[in-house]
Amino acid sequence: MKSLKFKLVEIFLFLSLYYACIAAEEKIQKAKRTYIVHVDKSNMPETFTDHALWYDASLKSVSDSASVLYRYENVVHGYSTMLTTEEAEALGEQPGILSVLPEVIYELHTTRTPEFLGLGKSTTLFPTSDSMGEVIVGVLDTGVWPELKSFDDSGLGPVPSHWKGECQVGKNFSASSCNRKLIGAKFFSKGYEVAFGPIDETMESRSPRDDDGHGTHTATTAAGSVVPSANLLGYASGTARGMASHARVAVYKVCWLGGCFGSDIVAAMDAAVADGVDVLSMSIGGGLSEYYSDTVAIGAFTAAANGIFVSCSAGNGGPIPSSLSNVAPWITTVGAGTLDRDFPASITLGNSELHSGVTLYNGKQLSDSMVPLVYGGNVSNSSGGALCMAGSLIPEKVARKIVVCDRGGSARVQKGVVVKDAGGIGMILTNTDTFGEELVADAHLLPSAAVGQKTGDAIKKYISSTRNPTAKIGPGTTKLGVQPSPVVAAFSSRGPNPVTPAILKPDIIAPGVNILAGWTAAVGPTGLQSDPRHVNFNIISGTSMSCPHVSGLAAIVKAAHPEWSPAAIKSALMTTAYTAYKTGQKIEDVATGGPATPFDYGAGHADPVAALDPGLVYDATIDDYLGFLCALNYTPNQIKSTTHRDFTCQTSKKYTLGDFNYPSFSVPLETASGRRGGADSSSIIKYTRTLTNVGAPATYKVSLHSQTQAVKMSVEPETLSFKAQYEKKSYTVTFKTSSMPSGTTSFARLEWADGKHIVGSPIAFSWT
């Protein structure tokens, strides 16, 4: 009888759970979310004379309440709207609808730099101020703080004639907020507001005005005007200037407190193409998907087809392999490296050990006497104590002490606030395995210093070795000439390319650690509400910072060579990038302490002076990109969803990823056990490339440098002679590969040289 009761109870619970799941699924089905609807514009039903009428009618056929949020005319053909899952599926079955994609919410990838990159040198290669002023850099981000001196338009001529944009008026933002430097500003919030409700204008501005700081920082990094005596709280003093300081800036605000919504991003890209920007800078990233369902990749394709150079941040997911975002080959994907500048602060322990950290704190310093030192994990009432999470520290055990906190779990500056609120008077922020020896400086609200993992371990060991540990933190300073530099930042996202392994990503690295640039007056340098300080410049880190560096450098190359395609500009930046220091040693990876690889830095670190005169470039046309999609076995519908072009791959033509004309090489290989047919231990693979001469007539000879004996390489022909500018020559690389264990990677380099130019390409091998 008892077992029968248990059986009945089990059946009752199972049925309850089953019907609860059904109810939940029905609720999800009925819940509305934003979709981006891609249409085949050329296949509008004959019953309609206008696309807007077609869009409205198609919506009404599946939903009584849905309305169009945005209509897209340039980078995407279609519109965005709110639908249930069932309505979206029904709409996708209608004729003329290419795809109905759920909206993706993207996130931000959050003075010394021009000199570090060699832009302070005098060279006849640099474009004139007038030609530089013809280039417009569009920035999609959190908006702009227009009153900064970084947007001063003194000395600039009339706005370029090809500019068609406007200065959109909104809260605290008038038409006069724009000038001949900041020539346009718009905001896009419909996707955000339909998800979160109307913008709370007590919290953020429903206008292009930047309440966050990130957008102002990226815009001024790319193309800010020259500002003497720039600094953050006395640190990094000097003249601040964007990479392309005479270029014009157009700002598109797409990121809000709740994130960056795909429907708003597509609308902004659509506007930027219509407005006439020459460079599009996007320091944002989201999920990975095939290109036909990646709205940023789709928008970037049309932008590139219109002659616009598109650069995006690689992401801050490093050092984890395959952590990249924004990997489409028509996007320039930018990783982050360091500068030769640091902000050291000394840490003295009670046992007289002296250590070094970094800080941007400039308030009242601790006294010169020793202060009690504790580890957060030992003075906590929760498991979050080691990380100094909110509410985790016990005030009685923290008061008047320096607290050691582990990095991770919460914002670095927030940990300092937690220590301060608990009564602590100082903080030492220690790296764990994840961050290694990477040091990122912050403008903390109490005396603080960040240290690497090794130093952190030594400090914790000292704390556990004595009953009354003590320490003192010295004031921070600015130090130049730090070596080695650059090194690849630990946070910088890494390859291999998770979507298309045969395309090497990232493409390039640029400065992204401790970067000084313009800031909003709406928040302090920490971005915390409790930070009362106001600054005109801030120092922050991320691939969000490296991306606008490359955007600005692309603007310089564009000004010098206005006839070059986006692919040619990208090639110039990549093939002239460097991978070794002047000593000959390879660029280091701070995450490992050893040499970095092309999966970390792509083609290498940007060298803008060399990029102005690359000698040869790997150009790519729309047909090249269509061939690339054919090599991916995309259907005509998928190709049209990506490119908005009618194209059918030729059945008689062989399309291979190895023949896509990219400036770098990635060779995915199978182990013997992974090959069809089994035990064959070697295979022959051929990649063909075409070079375009953009310099004087010259003869180039090839050289190969390899780290592995598992792949034998040869090039045919070994010499290329160019007799005229823009002449094209092709060559083929043959890889004879041997089997290696799965997970093995190795690298090589191919260079063409004429005695003046070196046109370099990294080669990455990976066995799976």
N, C-alpha and C positions, 0 to 999 in steps of 0.2 A: 504493500500500500504506500509505504514511504517513497519507494523508488518511482512509483507511478506519479506521486505528487511532484517529485523532482523533475520527472519527464514533462509534466504539464507546465511547470514553471519555465523549463528550458524552451519549450515550444512557444509559450507566451512571450518570453524575452526575445526569442528569434523573430517572431512575427512583429513585435513592437519595433525592433531594430530595422527590420525589412521595410515596414511602412514608413518609418522615420526617414530612411534613406530615399525612398520614393518621393516623399514629401519635399525633402531637401533638394532632390534633383529637379522636381517640378518648380520649386522656388527659384533655382538657378536658371532654369529654362525661361522663366517669366521675368527674371531680373534683366534690366537693360544695361548695356554698356556701349561704348563708342566703337564704331567700325569705320574703316576707311574703304570706300567702295571704288574699285578701279574699273573703268568702263572702256570698251572699245569704241572710241569716239567716231570712227569711220563707219561703224555698223549701227548707227542710230536707226531705230525702226522708222519706216517711211511715213508713219502716221504723225510724226512729230516734225516740226520745222525749227525747233530750238532745243538745245541741249538742256537748258534749265527746265523746260516743260517735261522733257523725258525723265530727268532726275526726279522731279516732283511726282510724276505719275508712277514711276517704278516704286517709289517709297509708299505711296498711298495704296498700291496693290498688295502690300504685305503688312502695312501698319496704319491704323487710323490716326495715331498720335505723333508719329515720327516726323521730324523736320530736318532740313539741311543745316548743318553747322557751318561748313565751309564748302565752296565750290572751288575745285582745283583746275587750273587751265594750262599750267606750264610743266612743272616737274612730274605731275600726275594728272591724268584725265579722270575726273570723277568728283566725288564729294565725300564728306564724313557725316555720320548721323548716329543717333542712339537707337539700338534695336535689341530685341531679345535674341537668344540663340536660334530659336525656331524661325524668327523673321529673317535673320541673317542668312540662314540656310535656304529659305525660300527665295530671297532676293538673288542669291548666288546662282540659282537655276534659271534665271531669266535670260533671254537672248541679249547679247551685247554687254553682259556683265563679265568682266575678266576674273575678278576675285573680290571677296568681301573679307578684309583682314581685321581681326581684333586689334584695337589700339594698344601700342606698347608704351609704357611709362619709362622714360629714360632718366638717367641721373647724371649730375655733373661729375666730371673727372677732376675733382679738385685735388739796375743802373750800370751793373757790371757786365751784363750780357753782351751788348754791342762790341765792347772791347774784346771780350773773350772769344767772340766769333770772328774777330778781325775786321769789323765794320768801322773801326776807328782809323783804319789805314787809308792813306790817300792813294787812289788808283784811278786810272783813266777808264777802267772797266765799268765803274759805277754810273748808273743813269743820272741825267741831270735832274734838278729839282722840278723843272717843268714837266719832263716826261714822267717822273715819279708821281706828280700831282694828277696825272691822268688815270691812275690806277685806283680802283675803289675796292676796299676790303670790307666784306659783309661779315658780321659776327652774330651768330645765334647763341644767346646766352640769357643772363638774368637782367639785361638792360644796361643802362649807362647813367653815370653821374656827370652831367654835361658841364657843370661849373668848373671842373678841374682845369688847371693850366695845361694838362696833357691834351686838351682839345682846343687850345688856342690856335686861331687860324691866321695869325700874323705872318705875312710873307707869302701866303698862298694865293694863287690866281683864282680866276672864276671856276665855279663848279664844272666838272667835265660835262661836255655837251651830251654824252650818251647816258647821263643819269636821268632816270624817269621816276624816282621815288619821291617821298615826302617826309615831312616831320609831323608825326601824328600827335595831336593834342590830347592830353589826359590830365589826371590829377598831378599837380605840381610839375607839369611839363607843358610848355607853350611852344608856339612856332619859333619863337626867338631862342629856344634852347639849342637849336641847330645853327650851324654857321658854315663857313667854307671848309672846315676840318671835319666836323661831325655833320655830314651833309644830309643824313636821313635817320629816322628812328621810328620804329613801329612796335606795337605789342600785339600778341596773339594769346587770347585767354579763353576762347569758347570751349575748347576741349577740357581745360582745367575746371572751368566754372560748371560745366554740365556734370562733372564728376563730384565736385566738392561744394557746389552752390556758389552764389555770388561772392566775389572777392570782398573780404573784410578790409576796407580801406583804412582802418585804424592799424592794421598789421602790415599791409603792403600796398603799393601804389598801382592803381589800375591805369597804367601809363607806361611809357618806355623807361621811366625812372628806375634805377637800380637800388633796391633795398637790401641786397645781399652782399654785393662787392665783387663777386666772381666775374660778372660780365664786364664791369669796368676794368678789372685787372687784365682780362684777356684782350679786350679791345685796345688798351693802352700798350700792352706788350707787343701786339701786332703792328700798330701804327700810331702810337702816341707821339705828340709833338715833343720837342726838346724842352726839358725843364731843368734849369740849374738848381743846385743845392737841394736836391731831393734826398729824402731819407725816411726811415721808419724809426721814430723815437730815438734818433741819433745814430742808428745803425745804417750801414751801407750808404754813407753819404757820398754824393757825387751828382753828376748830370744824368738824369733819366731821359730815355728816349725809346720810342718803339723801334722795331726792326726797320720798318719803312716809314720813317718819321714825316715824310712829305706826302704820303699817300692819304687818300680820303677814307673816312670811316662811315659805315652805315650799320646801325644796330637794330637787331630784331629780337625783342624780348619774348622768349618762349618758355622760360623756366620760372617757376613760382615756388611758394613754400611747400606745396604738395608734390613737386616734381616737374618734369618736362614731358608734356603729353604729345604723343605722336601726331595727333590731328593738328595741333598747333604748330609743330615743327614742320610738317609738310606744307601748311599754309604759309609759313615764313619763308621756306625754300622757294615756294611758288612765287611769292612776292619778290624775293631777291633776284630771281632770274628775270622777271619782268622789269625790275628797277634798273638793271644794268650793272650789277656788281661784277668784278673781275676775279675776285678771290672769295671763297666762302670758308669761314673758320668755325668749326663746331667742336667744342670741348665737352661732348656729351656721349653717352653710350648706353646701350640697353642689351636685350637678349640677342642671341645668335640665331640665325635662320637662313634658309636658302634666299638667294638674292631676290627672287620673285615675290617673297613675302616680307622682305626687309624694307620698310618704308624709307629709311634714310638712304639705303643703297639705291633704291629706285629713284628717289629725288636727286641723288648725287649723279646718277647716270645722265639724266637730262641736263643737269647743270654742266657736266663735263662736255656733253654734246653741243652745248651752247658756248663753249670756249672758256668755261669757268673752272679754275683750279679749286678743288675741294680738299681740305685737310681736316682730319679728325684725330682726336686723342685715341691712343691705343687702349687705354684703361689702366686702372690702378690695382689690378689683380695679381701682380707679380709677388714673389718670383715663381708662382705656380705655372707650370707649362700649359700651353694652349689656353691662356686666360685672356686672349685678345678680343676686342670688339672692333667694329668698323673695318672689315677685312676685304671689302670689294676692291678689285684691282684698279678701278677708276677713282678710288679714294686714296689719298696719301695718308698712311697710318703712322702716327708719330709716337714714339716712346720717349722716355725721360732720362737725362743724365744730369750730372752735377756741374757746377761752376768751379772756378779756382778761388772761391771766396767762402769764408766760414765765419762763424760767430762764437768763438770759444769762450768758455767760462771754466775756471778751475774749481775742483772739489778736493778739499783736504779732509782726510779721515783722522780719527783720534789716534791711530797707530802711526801717524805721520806719512801714510801713503798719499801720494798726489795723483789725482786723475783729472782728465779733461772731458768736458761735455760741451753742449751748445745751448745758447739761450738768446732771446730777444727781449728779456725783461729789462725795464729801465727805471723802475720805481725805487722806493727806499730799500737800500740793501740791508742785509743782516749785519749785525756787529761782527767785528773781527774775531771774537771769541768763539770757542766751540759750542755747538748746540746739540742737545740730545737727538739721536737718530733712531728711527724705527722703520720696520718693514710693514707695509700695509696689511699683508697677510697675517701678521702677528698682533695687530691692534684692531681687529674686525669682529663683527658679530655675524658675518655671513661669508659665503664662499667667494663673494665678489671683492673681498678686501684687498687681495693682492693687486687687483686691477683698479682699486680706488673708485669703485662704482658708487653712484649716488646713494647715500644713506648707509654705506657699508662700514664706515670708520667709527670707532668709539671715541667721542670727544675727550673723555677723561684720560685716555691713553695717547692722545695725539697732541693735546694742547701744548703750545710753545716748543714744538719739535719739528724737525725735518722728516718728512715721510717719503719712503721709497715706494714708488708705484710702478707696476708693470705696464708696458704699452699694450694696447689692444682692448677691444670690448666697448670702448667709448672714445669720444674725441680727446685728443691729448690735452687741450686747454681745459676741457671740462673736468679732468682729473685734478687739476690745480684748484679749481673752484671747490671741489669736494673736500680737498685737504684744508683749504682756507676756511670753509664753513664749519669744519669740525674743530677748528682752533689751531691747526698747524700753521707754521710760519715759513715753511719752505718745502720744496719737493724735488726729488731726483727721479726722473722718468727713465726707466731701464728697458732696453730692448729685450725681447725674447727670441727664440729660434726663428720665428717668422720674419723678423726684421733685421737680424744679424747686426752688422756694424753700421747700418744706415742711420745717419743723424739728420733729423729735421728740426729746425729751430722754430720756436713759437713765442709770441708776445704774451707770455703768461701774466696772470694778475697777482702773483706772489713770487719771491725769489725762487728760481728753478733752474735746472740744467738737465738736458737729455743726454744719455750716455748709451754706448753700444752694448751688445750682449756681454762681451768679455769683461768690460768694466763693471757692468751691472752685477755679474756673477761675483766679481771680486768684492764689491761693496756688500752684497748679501752675505758672503762668506765672513766678512769682517763683523757684521752685525751678529751673526750666530756664534762668533768666537769669543765675545766679551759680554760682561754683564751690563756695562754702561757705555754702549757705542755712542760716539759723537762725530760731528762733521761740521764743515762750514762751506758755503758756496760763494765764490768770488763773483765780481761784476763781469758782465759780458763785454766783449770787444769785437771789432771787425778786423778780420785778417785776410789779406790778399795773397795770391801766389801759392795757394794750397796745392800740393801735388801728392799723388797723381790726380789729374783732372783732364777730361771728365772721367767719371766712372758711371756705369749703368745703375740707376736707382733701383733699390730692391722692390719698390712698389710697382715699377713699370711692368706692364703686362707683357707676356712672352709668347713666342711661337712654340711649336708649329701652328700653322694656320688651322683652326678647328673646322672651318667650312670647306676650304679648298686647299689641301696640303701641298698641291703642286704650285701654289703661289706663296712665295716667301713673305712673311709679315713678322714684325712691323717692317715698314719701309726704311725708317731712319730714326735717329734719336736727336734731340736738341735739349737745351737747358730746361730743366723742370723742377729743380730743387732750390728752395730758398730764393725765389725770384721776386725782386722789387718791381712793383708797378702800381698804377693808380687804384684808388679805393673809394668806396662810397662814404658819404658823411652820415648815412642812416644807421650804421652800426660801427662798433669799435673793431680793432684789428683781430680780435678773437672771434668775432661774429656772435658772441654771446650777449643776451639781453642785459646781463649783469655788468657788462664792460662799458664804462662811461666815457672812455677815451675816443677822441675823434682824430683821424689822421687822413692825410691826402694820399699817402702811399702805404702799401702793406707788403709784407713778405710772406708768400705762401708757396706750397709745393703741390705737384701732381702732374700727370700727363696733360691736364687741362692747361698747364703753363707752357709745356713744350709745344703743344699744337699751335698756338698763335705765333710762337717764334717762327715756325716753318711757314705759316700763312704770310707773315711779314716778309720772310726771305723770298717766297714765291712772288710776292708783289714787286720786289726789287728786280728779280729776273724778268718778270713780265714787262716792267718798265724799260729794261735794257733791250728786250727782244719781244716787242709787242706782237710779232707775227707767229711766235711759237705757240703750239698747242699745250693744253694742260699736261698731256703725257710727256711732251718734250721738256717742259719745266721740271716735272717730277724726275725725269731721267737725269737732267743736269744736276739736280740736288743729290741724287742717289749715287751716280757714278763718280762724283768728285768727293764724296764723304770719306772720312778717314777712319781707320780701324786700329791705329797704333799711335802711341805717343812719339814725340820727336826722338826719344831714346831707342825706338824700335820695338819696345815692349807693347804687347796687345792691350787694348782698352780693358780695364778691369770691371768685374761685376761685384758690386759691394755686397750682394747677397751671399756670394761664395768666397770672396776674397781672391778668386782666381781669374783667369782670362775670360772675358765675355765671348759670346758666339753670335753668329748672325740671327739665331733665334731670339737673342736679347736686343741687339741693336740694328738688325736688318742690314742695310748697306753700310752703316757706320754713323758717325757723328757729322752733322751738317757743317759744311765749309762754304759759306756764301760767296766768298771772293773767287774760289775756284769754280763755283757753279756758274758764274757769269761767262766763263770761257771754257766749256767742257770738251770742246773739240768735236766729239761725236755724241749723238743721242739715240736712244731707243724710242722712236715715236710710235704712236698707236692711233688708229682711226676708229671710227664707228664700226667699220667692217671687221677690224681686229677684235673688238669686244663682242660682236655678234658671233664670230668664229669661236671665241672663248666659250660663250654660252652653248654653242653647238657641241663643243668638246665635253661639256658637262651633261650632254644628252637632254638638254631642255626641249620641251615640246614647243610648237609654234605659239601656243597660248601662254606658256611660261615665259617665253622670250618677249612676247608682246607686253605681258604684265611688268617685266623688268625695264623694257626699253621704249614701249609705246610705238613700236615699229612692226609692220607686217614683214615677217621673215621666216622662211622655211629652210632648214638646213638641207644642203644638197646630198642626196643619197650616194652620189658618185664621188663625193669628195671626202677625204679622210681628215677629220678634225682632231687635233691632239693638243693637250694643255702645254706640252713641251715646246710647241711652236708658237705659242702666244708671245708676242714681242715685249716681254717684260725686262726691266733692267737688272733683275736678279734671277737666280736659278734655285728652284727647289725640286729635288729628285726623290720622291717617295719610292721606296723599294720594298719588295716582299722577301721574306725569308724563304729558304728552300721548301719548308713545310707548308708555307702559305701559297705557293704557286700551284696552279693547275698542272697536273702531270707529275707533281712530287719532287723528285730528287735532283733536278737540274740545278747545278751549283752556281751558274753564272748566266747573265743575260746581257744583251746589247741594247742600249737606249740612245736615241738621237734627238737632240734639241736644235732647232734652227732659229736664228735671230737675224734681224736686219738693222744695220746702223745707218744713220743719216749724218752726213758731214755738215756741221754748222760753223766750221772754221775755214781756214785757208786750205788750199790743196796740200795734201800730205800723205805719206805712207805710214801705216800703222802695222806693228808686229805684235803678235799675241804671246803671252806667257801664262803658264798655269802653275799654281802653287797649291799643294794638297797636303792634308794631314793624315791621309789614309792610304794604305796599300790595297784596300779592298775594292777600290774603284780605279781603273785605268782610264785616263782621259786623253783625248786628242782633238784637235781643231783643224777644220779644213774649210777654206785655205788658211794658212798661217800668216799671210800678209794681205792687207787690204789697201789698195791705192786709190785715193780720191783725187780727181782732177778738177772738181768744181764744187761750189757750195750747194748744199741740199742734194748732192748725189747720194744714192743709196747702194749699199753693198751688203750681201748676206753671207753668213757663215754657219757651219754646223758643228756642234760639239757632240762627240761620241763618247758615251760612258759604257765601259765594259765592267760590269759589277760582279762581285763575288758575294756569296751569302754570308750574312752576319747574324748574330742573335737578335731576336726581336727587341726593340727598344734602343738599339744602337744608333747613335748619331755621329756624323763626322762632317767636316767642312773643308772647302777648298775656295780658291779665288782665281778668277779669270781677268786678265788685264790686257787692254790694247794700248800701245804707247807709240808716239811718234817723235819722242825726244823732248817735247814740250808738254804734251797732255798725257795723263794716265786715265783711261776710261775703265774703271774697275767694277766688277760684279761679284758678289758673294755667291757661293754654291753650297747648298745644304743637302746632305744625304740623311735619310732616316729610314730604318728598316722596321717593318711591322709584320 
